[in-house]
Amino acid sequence: QVRLVESGGGLVQAGGSLRLSCAASGIIFRDNAIGWHRQAPGKQRELVASSIRYGTTNYADSVKGRFTIFRDNAKNMVYLQMNSLKPEDTAVYYCYVGNERGVGYWGQGTQVTVSS
């Protein structure tokens, strides 16, 4: 059984920072592709940040220079550090992991609300 649980969301004013966490059971992040996606009301889920198993990263243009995705392999955790938050960042953020077979798993999501 694979389970991903996000935490760390909340309400923050524009310009503030949050760190989202993703804890996993049943799968190891170390050698797998990881990512964060978000979904705002009325919109489709979109990529925010991702990292393949070999260490490359990519970010949505809207968050480049502000967000950072990283792993703590010892704790089997994935994080998204979000700085200089904007109201446009308001969404439910979801953790993702894809294994070597191309099977992906999603967390339950955590709400991030940025006030102006």
DAHUHU-V244057 format. One record per residue. N is the residue number from 1. RES is the residue in one letter. PSI is psi in degrees with one decimal (* if undefined). OMEGA is omega as a letter, one per 30 degrees, with the letter a starting at -180 (* if undefined). BURIAL is 1 if it has 9 or more other C-alpha atoms within 8 Angstrom, else 0. Layout:
N|RES|PSI|OMEGA|BURIAL + N|RES|PSI|OMEGA|BURIAL
//
This chain:
1|Q|130.0|l|0 + 2|V|131.8|l|0 + 3|R|132.2|l|1 + 4|L|133.9|a|1 + 5|V|118.9|l|1 + 6|E|153.7|l|1 + 7|S|169.0|l|1 + 8|G|-5.2|l|1 + 9|G|170.2|l|1 + 10|G|-165.6|l|0 + 11|L|129.3|l|0 + 12|V|149.9|l|1 + 13|Q|157.8|l|1 + 14|A|137.1|a|1 + 15|G|-11.0|a|0 + 16|G|-176.6|a|1 + 17|S|151.7|l|1 + 18|L|151.9|l|1 + 19|R|118.0|l|1 + 20|L|144.0|l|1 + 21|S|149.6|l|1 + 22|C|118.7|l|1 + 23|A|141.8|a|1 + 24|A|146.5|l|1 + 25|S|144.7|l|1 + 26|G|0.4|l|0 + 27|I|149.7|l|0 + 28|I|127.4|a|1 + 29|F|-31.1|a|1 + 30|R|-48.4|a|0 + 31|D|19.0|a|0 + 32|N|159.1|l|1 + 33|A|137.9|a|1 + 34|I|159.6|l|1 + 35|G|164.9|l|1 + 36|W|133.2|l|1 + 37|H|162.8|l|1 + 38|R|156.7|l|1 + 39|Q|119.4|l|1 + 40|A|158.0|l|1 + 41|P|131.3|l|0 + 42|G|3.9|a|0 + 43|K|159.6|l|0 + 44|Q|157.0|l|0 + 45|R|134.9|a|0 + 46|E|152.6|l|0 + 47|L|135.1|l|1 + 48|V|-52.8|a|1 + 49|A|147.4|l|1 + 50|S|160.6|l|1 + 51|S|125.1|l|1 + 52|I|170.1|a|1 + 53|R|-21.9|a|1 + 54|Y|4.0|l|0 + 55|G|-5.0|l|0 + 56|T|156.1|l|0 + 57|T|155.1|l|1 + 58|N|153.7|a|0 + 59|Y|150.1|l|1 + 60|A|144.4|a|1 + 61|D|-33.6|a|0 + 62|S|-16.9|a|0 + 63|V|-2.5|a|1 + 64|K|134.4|a|0 + 65|G|-9.2|a|0 + 66|R|-34.2|a|1 + 67|F|148.6|l|1 + 68|T|130.2|l|1 + 69|I|137.0|l|1 + 70|F|163.2|a|0 + 71|R|150.6|l|1 + 72|D|96.3|a|1 + 73|N|-31.8|l|0 + 74|A|-33.2|a|0 + 75|K|-3.2|a|0 + 76|N|52.5|a|1 + 77|M|151.5|l|1 + 78|V|142.0|a|1 + 79|Y|155.3|l|1 + 80|L|109.0|l|1 + 81|Q|123.0|a|1 + 82|M|117.3|l|1 + 83|N|162.9|l|1 + 84|S|49.4|a|1 + 85|L|145.9|a|1 + 86|K|156.2|l|1 + 87|P|-30.4|l|1 + 88|E|-14.6|l|0 + 89|D|-6.9|a|1 + 90|T|123.3|a|1 + 91|A|171.6|l|1 + 92|V|128.2|a|1 + 93|Y|133.5|a|1 + 94|Y|136.0|l|1 + 95|C|146.6|a|1 + 96|Y|144.3|l|1 + 97|V|137.8|l|1 + 98|G|131.3|a|1 + 99|N|-176.9|a|1 + 100|E|-23.1|l|0 + 101|R|-0.5|a|0 + 102|G|10.9|l|0 + 103|V|128.2|a|0 + 104|G|153.2|l|0 + 105|Y|146.3|a|1 + 106|W|148.1|l|1 + 107|G|-177.0|a|1 + 108|Q|-20.7|a|1 + 109|G|151.2|l|1 + 110|T|136.4|a|1 + 111|Q|131.2|l|1 + 112|V|123.8|l|1 + 113|T|124.8|a|1 + 114|V|119.8|a|1 + 115|S|150.8|a|1 + 116|S|*|*|0
//
